[in-house]
Amino acid sequence: LSAHFGLPWMCAATVQSLNHVRALSTTRSVTGNDGTKKEQITVVETRLTGFLIHLSIGVSLLLLPVIKLIPMAVISGLFLYLGRNIMTGNEFLRRIRLFFVDPELYPEGSPMTKIRSGKVHLFTLVQLLCLGLLWTLKVNKRTSLFFPSVIGTLMVIRSYILPSFFAEKELAVLDSDIESEAIEEINGDQLMARDNGL
């Protein structure tokens, strides 16, 4: 149905879809002051792999008697591996780790050194609060119906509320995949002196 409307077949919210995009990506290794990272150059656009994945899911229904023989620990381990693999390179998790690191010890090439550590921590706290709110709504049966609506309010928070507390250049660094354009723009003029205060 999605193909008839020109929409993508994969949902970017699932671990499998993100791994699928990574598998179709051409990358190169970039070495900087904070280590070696993989940088995406291109992503091959194809609908064939999405079709084959969904066909395999459908065919797996015929294999239910065999699938039932797989121990639950193996399946849990597979999902644990996929989840851990997709968290690699997640900026939100990196910023959580920065709570426990002295700002003087941040990786030298990190864009987080271009803004005050207090702003980095404030932004991360806002994200943690939003995540906590979403999780609370999701697990409570009375409020789980409002879960999609609250996801919509996240866009309002990002577009209208956060710009009141953060400069646009700070948001470009904090709320991105640390794209090279944002880094180059920030490197062009230092936002603020690195200190521990807000």
Buried (B, 14 or more C-beta within 10 A) or exposed (E): EEEEEEEEBBEEEEBEBBEBBBEBBEEEEEEEEBEEBEEEEEEEEEEEBBEEBEEEEEEEEEEEEEEEEEEEEEEEEEEEEBEEEBEEEEBBEBBBEBEEEEBEEBBEEBBBBBBBBBBBBBBBEBBBEBEEBBEEBEEEEEEEEEBEEBEEBBEEEBEEEBEEEBEEBBBBBBBEEBEEEBBEBBEEEEBEEBEEEE
